[in-house]
Amino acid sequence: MTQRPVLVVLFDGVQSLDVTGPFEVFAGAGRAAGDPHAYPLRTASLDGGPVRTHSGLRLLPDTTLAEAVADGAPHTLVVPGGEGTRAPDPALIDWLRTHAPAAARLVSVCTGALLLAEAGLLDGHRATTHWVACDHLARCYPEVEVDPDPIFVRDGRISTSAGVTAGIDLALALVEEDHGRDVALTVARHLVVFLRRPGNQAQFSVQLAAQTARREPLRDLQQWITEHPEGDLSVEALAARARLSPRHFARAFHAETGTTPGRYVDRVRLEHARRLLEETTHGVEEVSRASGYGTPEAMRRAFTKVLGTAPADYRRRFHSPAS
């Protein structure tokens, strides 16, 4: 069986889950594939000495970064994130700039994308990172095409993922590519996670993505929309419920939530439909009605536009076996 050595970069201030999440996936994949050596795993820091994670956990690397590549580049190089990416050691950036291009797959987790960008490795590539850092990544590295929405992005040999647990989703996707869905599913079940969240799934829910209105009538209306996605959610109907003129309502809603009423409703309905597909066995037609789309075709268009996949395909990939 083909061996794909994996090297995980360590540094002070690293996020421990960014390291251990993908590490556990690759280790479990070897066992599930019947070859414990399918993914030879090593960790390395600049000097080979212990590093202190952001939470205070102490990690002991296997070797130095220089020794890790002395006999050749790893197949998969994993660069985690964490507080330590804010002011990285220039020597670490130099090492990445020199050695990362030789890896067959270059992977970042969370704000590890900032280290890759600082080394110039993301220039001309589409990438993502933790939603908190997306604006910083786009502002400081204009040559990078930043997509703040997906939980992970794959652009050729370079893959970047969003915050913390998204690194597990990305690692599962790589395992599925290498060994097939059954192996990845076995690992996912062992880790008690779903196989697998599609990379283009949004990083967070509508309620987290949009601001909560300051004024109680609009705040209550936001909650009402979430609870009644199948209702009449036109601007006119919502304005009447808020006791405002349609024009005044649209302006006030946008000012206080950062999005238009129509866009907010679209996101609520998509999220509601997505959860029904994930958590129930309701048919597509029933889900489309319950989510306010009216017809399966309308729901299909919405899924294809935002998620890049049809509802039926989405369910096949993300439906919980326990549902």
N, C-alpha and C positions, 0 to 999 in steps of 0.2 A: 504494500500500500504506500502511496506517495506520502512523504513526510513534508510538513509545512511548518518549519520552525517559527515560533512567535517570540518576539522580544518586546517587553513592556518597559518603558522608560520611567524611572523614578527620580523624584527631586523633592526637596523640602517644600511643604505646603501642598503636596498633591492630595487630591480627594481620594480617600481610600476605596470607595465603591467604584470609582472610575477604573481602579486597578483590579480589584477582586471580581467585579462583575464579569468582564470579558474573560478574565483568567479562568474562572470557574466554568464558563461556557466551553472554552477550548479544551480544558482538562476533561470535562464530562463528555465532550464529543468524541475524544479518543476512545474512552471506555465504551461508549454507545456504538461506535463503529467497529468495535472488536480489535482495535489496535491502540494500546495506551501510548504508543509513540507517534501517533498520527500528527500531533501538534507538540513537538518538543518546546517546553516553555521555560523562558528565563526572564529574570528581571535584572536591570542594571542601572546604576547611577554614575555620575561623572567619576567619582573617586572610589566607587565600590563600597563606600561607608553607609551606615544606616541613615535613613531619612525619617523625618517626623511629618506625619500627615497633618492636614488642616485640623482634624479632630484630636490630634495628640497621639494617635496610634504610631508606634515605631515599626518601620519595615526594614528588613535586612536584605539588600539586593544579593543576587547570586554572583555578580561580577561587576567590573567597570564597563562603561560604554565602549571604551577602546578595545578591551579584550573581547567583548561580545561580538564585534564585527571583524576580529582578527582573521578568522577563517572564512569570511564571506558574509554577505548581508543576510538578514533573516527574510523569510518569505513574507511575514506579516509584522510590521512595526506598529506598536500601539503607543500612542502619546496621550496620556490622561490629562485631565484638567485639575483645577483647584486654585486656591489662593496664591500658590507659588507661581502661577502664570502671569501675575500682575507685574512683577519685576524679575524676570527670569535671569539666570546666570548667562552672561554672553557666551560662555564656553559651551553651554548646552545648545544655544541657538546655532553656534558654529558647527557643532557636531551634527545637528539635524540637517543643516544646509549641505554638509559634506556627504553624509551617509544615508539619509532618508531616501534620496532619489534611487538608490540601488535596490530598495525593498520592492518585492513584487506587489505588495499591498501596503499602503500607508493609511493608518486609521487613527483618528482622533476621537476622544471622548470629551464631551462638555467643552470647557474652555481650553482644552488642549489644542483646539483650532487656532487659538491666538499664538501659540508657539510655532505652529506650522506657518501661519501667516507672517510672523516676524522673520522667519527664515526664508520667506519668499516662495514657499512651496505651494501656496494656494493661489498665486497670481494666475488669472485667466480661468480659474475653476469655480464651479458652483459649490457652495459650502454652507453649513449651518453650525450653530453652537447653542449653548444655553440661551434661552430667550432674553435673559437679563443682559447678556454680553453681545447680542446681535448688532445693536446700534454702534457699539464700540468697535466691533470688527469691521463693519461697513465704513465707519468714519475714518478709522486709522489705516485701513488697508483697502483703498478704493479699487485696486485691481482685482479684488475678490468679489465674485458675484454671490452676495449673501442672501440666503433664503431663510427667513426667521420662522417659518411655519412647520416644516417637517421635523419628525423626531430623528431622522437621519437622511443623509444625502450621499449618493454614490455617483462619482464623476470619474469614470475610467478607473485607474488604480488607486485613486484617492477617495476615502470615505470619511465623512465627518458626522458626528452625532450630537444630539442635544444633551440636556442635563442628565447626569448621573445614570439612572437606570436605562436610558436610551442606548447606552453602550452595550447593554445585554441584548437589546433588540438587534442592534447592528451585528454583534458577534453571532447571534443565531442566524441572521441572514447569510453571513459568510459561511457558516457551517452547512447551511442548507445548500448553498452553491457548491460546496466541496463534496458533500456526502449524501445529499438528498434530504427530502422532507422528513422521512421517518427518523433519521438520526437526530435531526434538529428538534423534532417533536419529543423524542425521548429525553433530550437534555432539558427542554422547556418544562416538561412535566416534572422532572426531578427537581428543578429549581422553583416549581410551583409558579410559573409564569405562562402567559399565553404565547403560543407560536402562531404567528409572530405579529406584532403590530406592524402594519405596512409603514414603510419609511415615510410616506407622504401623509401619515396621520398627523393631525395637529398636535403641537406640544402641550396645549392646555385647553380647557373647556371654554365655552362662550363666556361663562361667568368670570373666569379669570382673565380672558383676553380683553374683555370690555371693562371699562370703569363702571363702578356702581354710582348711580345718580345721587346727588346730594339731597335733592328735594324728595320728600316722602311720596308724593303722587307718582313721580317717575320711577322711583325705586320700587314701589309696590307694583307698578306696571311691568317692570322688568321681570319680576317674579311671576306675575300672572302670565306673561308671554311664555315663560319656561314651562309653566304648568298646563298651558292650553295651546300647544303647537298646531293642533288641528282646527283651531278657531279662525274667525275672520280677523286677520292681523294686518289689514290694510292700514295705511296712514290715517285715513278718515275714521275708521273704527277705533283705532288706538287713541286718536286725538279726542274723540268723543268720550272714551273711558277716562281720559286724563282731564276732561273738562277744559280743553284748550282748542283753539282753532287749528286746523291741520298745518297751516304755515308756522304758527307759533310753536306748536308741538314738535314739528320736525327740527326747527332751529334749537329748541331747548334740549331735545333728546340728544342731538349731535354734540352740543356744547358740554353736556354733562357726562356722556358715555364715551365720547370719542369716535362714535360711528353713527351711521344713519339708521333710522328705524328699519328700513328695508333690509339692510345688510345684517342687522342684529337678528331679525326674524329668520333670514336665510340660514344663519349660523345655528340658531336654536333648532330649527327644523332638521338640519343636517345632523346635528349632534344627537337629537332624539332618535332619528332613524338609525343612525350608526349604533346606538346603544341597544335598540330593539333587535337589530340584526346580530349583535354580539351575544345578547343575553336571553333571547327568546327563540322559539321555533315558528313564530308567526310568518305567514307567507309574505312575499314581497308586496302583493297588492294590499294586504291588510296593514303592513308597515307604512306604505305610502299614504294611505288614508289617515292613519293615526298620527302621522307626522305632518299633516297639512299639505301634502303634495297633490292629493286628489287622484293621481294616476301613477302607475309604475313608470311610465315613460318620463313624466316630469321628475320623478325621483332619480331615475337613471341619468338624466341630463345633469342634475345637480351633483351627483356623485362623480360622474366623469369629469365635470368641470373642475371640481375642487380636489378630489382625491385621486383622479386619474384612473379610476377603476369602476366597474359596474357594481350595483348592490349585491348581486349574486356572487360575484368574485370576491367582494369584500367579506361576505359571510363565510365563504369557504376558507378564507385565510385567517379570520379572527373570531369565529364563533367559538364560545366556550364549550368544551366537551361536556361540562356539568349542566349546561342549560337544558 
